[in-house]
Amino acid sequence: MRSHRPIAEVDELVTLIYRGPLEETPWQSFLEALSRRMQCKGAAITLRLSRAGMPPFIIWAPRPPIGEQEARRIQRIHAEMGDLDPLRNALARAGDIFRLSEVISPGELHASRFYKEILFPYGIEYQLGMYISEPGGWEGNVGLTNGAEGEDFNDADKAMLLALRPHLELSLALFARLRREETEVQVMIDTLDRLTLCTFILDGGGRILRTNSAARALVRSNRGLRAAGDRLALAGSAGNAQLQQLIGKATGAHRDGGSFAEGLRVDADADGHLGILVRSIEARSHYGNEAGPAAIVYVSGLDTHQPLERLVAQIFDLTPSEAQLAALLASGLSLSEAAEKLEFTENTVRSYCKTILSKTGVGRQADLVRLILRSVAVLG
């Protein structure tokens, strides 16, 4: 018989559960530790439960000794036969937990196609599964397996998984949020790539956190801008001193809850100049630290010519309508003239204007016009 430590002694497993979303293979360390603790053949987490035609996302521990091609074949078969999985079909609601032997008799199991093609070839005779989910829509199973040489799972095993369930579901919610935010950031970076505006995101210490492909291409072009370690620098000492001063002001404004946007032009090479605009990033919370995004450096210089409203939208994170209004105001139109041009009511235009002032961090329309003209003069 397997012996278990008291349920209270699950602190190592809990630590590994919360480390899971940060691992290259999520929850791999947790599953390896769980498999050892439960003294079973293996442990797995299956996310986005399989259904006909859609392969599941499965993390195994210990990892089966099979090649990538064989793993893909198993995944394909599992996708085709997911609706025949008796244990998965029994796990319908969050918190459901069953042994395979509780949902199907040994005779029925051994006669099933799922057993013959999925379980038996890999030595799986006994299973224990628990359904988990999180509010954002991710769902899945946490499961344990044993071979015919081992033994079936018992109530103590169930109690262990149930004790871990709230931690697993919270960790799954963290995983879902990280995935969602990573996707959102990548979408924004891809958008900037398509618009070919070179973008460097810096942390509170002025270190480079992220760049888009246009920015990396500019650094590789040796046109006066370089990434010295994890810092952005200009080749000329005078221009670099100005750049570092602007970066310091932007990160300081972020830290103090203010706003900052200022630019400079520097000679790049015999072919032209670089336009550089340094902006602070609005602090979304009082609980930030120096490691988070604090400033954005936009650089033009790769022969990019864009309409005024598109450039303004990129720099100040405006919607197309807001950018159109800002561009018209910068072109000298009054609010009433801009409203007529856009076919909006004056109240709508005034509402947009308030939003634009908030996003750009200035208090008056005249300051907004100066900020836009200065920014576009640098980058345009």
Summary of the structure (lengths in Angstrom):
residues: 380
radius of gyration: 28.5
end to end distance: 74.4
largest distance: 83.8
contacts: 1162
relative contact order: 0.08
helix: 51%
strand: 20%
